[in-house]
Amino acid sequence: MFDHAPWTVDIPIIKKFVPDKQYMIIKNSKEKDKFIFELIETIKKVNIGYLINKDLLELIVQEFENNSDVIWYKHSRCVNITKHSKAWWNEDC
């Protein structure tokens, strides 16, 4: 005779945030060209002449990141992402 013991398996389900919107720039668009131009100009303006320690490097990198974000959001559009269709443009992101 066999002894059978029931098996119990716990499967944790973790909530994960799945974005339904994202910002993008259309390939080969005027917005892409403007974004690249402004980003290049921002890179040219980065002043590394007073870069003498790690703290100043972090400050310069943070400033560049902030400026890059401003340029990105200026030239990108908000896109709604759905599971049933391709993304579509939405100004209300």
C-alpha positions as CSV (number, residue, x, y, z in Angstrom):
1,M,0.0,0.0,0.0
2,F,1.2,3.5,-0.8
3,D,1.1,6.5,1.4
4,H,0.2,9.6,-0.5
5,A,0.8,13.1,0.8
6,P,-0.8,16.1,-0.9
7,W,1.7,18.5,-2.3
8,T,1.3,22.2,-1.8
9,V,3.1,24.8,-3.9
10,D,3.1,28.5,-3.0
11,I,3.6,30.7,-6.1
12,P,4.1,34.3,-5.1
13,I,2.6,36.8,-7.4
14,I,4.4,40.1,-7.4
15,K,2.7,43.2,-8.6
16,K,4.8,44.9,-11.3
17,F,4.3,48.3,-12.8
18,V,3.9,48.0,-16.5
19,P,4.0,51.4,-18.2
20,D,1.2,52.2,-20.6
21,K,2.7,55.4,-21.9
22,Q,6.2,56.4,-23.1
23,Y,7.9,59.3,-24.8
24,M,9.4,58.8,-28.2
25,I,10.7,60.6,-31.2
26,I,9.7,59.4,-34.6
27,K,12.6,58.1,-36.7
28,N,13.7,60.5,-39.5
29,S,11.5,63.3,-38.3
30,K,12.1,67.0,-37.9
31,E,11.8,66.5,-34.2
32,K,14.6,64.0,-34.2
33,D,16.9,66.4,-36.1
34,K,16.1,69.2,-33.7
35,F,16.7,67.0,-30.7
36,I,20.1,65.9,-32.0
37,F,21.1,69.5,-32.9
38,E,20.1,70.8,-29.4
39,L,21.8,67.8,-27.7
40,I,25.1,68.5,-29.6
41,E,24.9,72.1,-28.7
42,T,24.4,71.2,-25.0
43,I,27.4,68.9,-25.2
44,K,29.5,71.7,-26.6
45,K,28.6,73.9,-23.7
46,V,29.7,71.5,-21.0
47,N,32.4,73.3,-19.1
48,I,35.1,70.9,-17.9
49,G,37.6,73.7,-17.3
50,Y,37.0,73.7,-13.5
51,L,36.8,69.9,-13.2
52,I,39.2,69.2,-10.3
53,N,37.5,66.6,-8.2
54,K,34.8,63.9,-8.1
55,D,32.1,66.2,-6.6
56,L,32.4,68.7,-9.5
57,L,32.3,65.8,-12.0
58,E,29.1,64.6,-10.4
59,L,27.7,68.1,-10.6
60,I,28.5,68.4,-14.3
61,V,27.0,65.0,-15.1
62,Q,23.8,65.9,-13.2
63,E,23.5,69.2,-15.0
64,F,24.0,67.5,-18.4
65,E,21.4,64.9,-17.5
66,N,18.9,67.5,-16.5
67,N,19.5,69.5,-19.7
68,S,19.2,66.3,-21.8
69,D,15.9,65.5,-20.2
70,V,14.5,68.9,-20.9
71,I,15.6,68.6,-24.6
72,W,14.1,65.1,-24.8
73,Y,10.7,66.1,-23.5
74,K,10.7,69.2,-25.6
75,H,11.0,67.2,-28.8
76,S,9.3,63.9,-28.0
77,R,5.7,62.9,-27.9
78,C,3.7,60.8,-25.4
79,V,2.6,57.5,-26.8
80,N,-0.1,55.3,-25.3
81,I,0.8,51.6,-25.4
82,T,-1.9,49.1,-25.6
83,K,-1.8,45.3,-25.9
84,H,-4.3,45.3,-28.9
85,S,-2.8,47.9,-31.2
86,K,0.3,49.8,-32.1
87,A,1.1,52.9,-30.1
88,W,-0.7,56.1,-31.0
89,W,0.1,59.7,-30.3
90,N,-1.4,61.5,-27.3
91,E,-0.6,65.0,-26.1
92,D,-1.9,64.4,-22.6
93,C,0.8,62.2,-21.1
